[in-house]
Amino acid sequence: MVSAEQTRARILDGRVTSDQIKLEVAAEVARWSAERAVKPRLAAVLVGDDDASAVYVRNKVRACAEVGIESDQRRLPASTTTEELLSLIRELNQSEDVDGILIQLPLPGQIDEATIIKAIDPEKDVDAFHPSNVGLLAMGRPRFVPCTPAGIIELLDRNQIGIAGKNACVVGRSQIVGRPVASLLLQRDATVTICHSHTKNLSEICLQGDLIVAALGKPEFVTADMVKEGAVIIDVGITRLPDSSKKSGFALKGDVHFASVSPKCSYITPVPGGVGPMTIAALMKNTFKACMDKN
């Protein structure tokens, strides 16, 4: 990770902040579980053999152990059909022992992702992708907040970075990050512009942003000429690129060109170690909330 000394910007360290949150959640889980003799439980479902997805699920299961949440990992073959996955979801929906259900995305191409998301019990949908949870968030009355957007807001809050009155530019309009984080920023009194592949004059719009959330999945897309002096940069992207100089054979790159952007901005998230750990911390909070709401 690049140190704060190597750049003018202050590094928003998601690892440090997420560790603080997990300690808080662990204390709450321990107290709550001792009073009721019930432990929260997350069911994590991984379909197929995607290495990145396997790492993400492994990290989530590890975080559960750290905060005292029990986890049940289900791994299905890449040939799994929509009906087979729906059968498992029905089982998890009906299980009194399961408080939260996480289906790791993306799913293999033969599975209807929208059907799967809609099948999850909204009260166990700790990713907050179910249409009813999306609607509640849009109304400003969320049952759960999607984990990455929730982590972004928490990272800003815990570093005392104001949102109200800011011009916020969200680059990317996915249902997982772009749209929900735009909604959260709007609810916190930011003036929000959502940019996407059809946006004209994208660079000029980004230059107006006091806060830029880059979540489009294109490595190093946001460059210095798109960022004004003193902006706050939240880099959601993470892409593996071949790199023979690395022992692993690849390098992880965000959606922001860190080397050129960091000298201009006031705060910036690194990749890795920025938004990713915050996403997992938010998942722990959602799972615990699902358990409390049920009991």
C-alpha positions, 0 to 999 in steps of 0.5 A: 500500500502507498503510504500517506507520506508518498502523496499529498492526499490523506489515505482513507485506510479501510483496513484500519476503519473496518477493524474498528467496526468489527471490534464494535460488532464483536462486542455487541454480538457477544453481549447480545448472544449472552443475553439470548443464548442465540448466535447470528448465522450467515449462509454464504453460497458460492457457485462455480470456481471463480478464484476472485469470488472464492477469495471474497467468500473466504474473507467474509467467512473469516470476518464472521469468525472474528466478530462471533457470527457463525457461518455456513458456506455452501459451494455448488458446481459451475453447472448448477441450474437456476432451479437447483440454486432456487431449491437451496435458497428455499431451504435457507429461507425456511431455516430458523438457524439462518439469519442472513443469506449471501449469494456471491455474484456474479453467477454462472451465465446459465443462472438467472441472476434476477430470479435468484435475487428476488427469491431470497427472503428480504429479511435475510437479504443482507446484501440488500439486492432484493427489489423490496430492499432496493425500494426501501432504500430509495424511500429513505427507510432502508431495512438493510443498506447494500454493503459497499455503499454502506461502507463508503458512507461509514468511511467518510463519516468516521474520517469526519468528511462532510457530505452535506452541500458537496457536489458528488460525482458517481461514475458508474450506475450499477445496482450494487454500488452506483445507484445505491451510493448516489441515493445515500449521498442524496439523502445526506444532502449532497448534490449528486450527478451519476455518470455512465458510458453514455455521459457526454463531457464526463471529464468536465462533470468530474472536475466539478466534483468535491467527492468522486465515487469511481465504480465502473470497473475500468482500471485507472479510468479516472485520471488527474485531468478529471479531478479538481484540487482538493477533491475526495476520491473513493475508488471502488474498482478492483481489477486483476491485471497481468504483472510479471514483476509480482510474485502472484503474476498479477497486480490489483488496480482500482478505477482511479489512476492513483499515482497521478490523482493522489497529488491533487486530492485531499483524501483517497482510498487505496486499492486494495485496502480501501473500500473492500474491507469496509464492504465486509464490515458492513456485511457483518453489521447487516447480518447482526441486524438481521438476527436482532430483527428476527429475535 
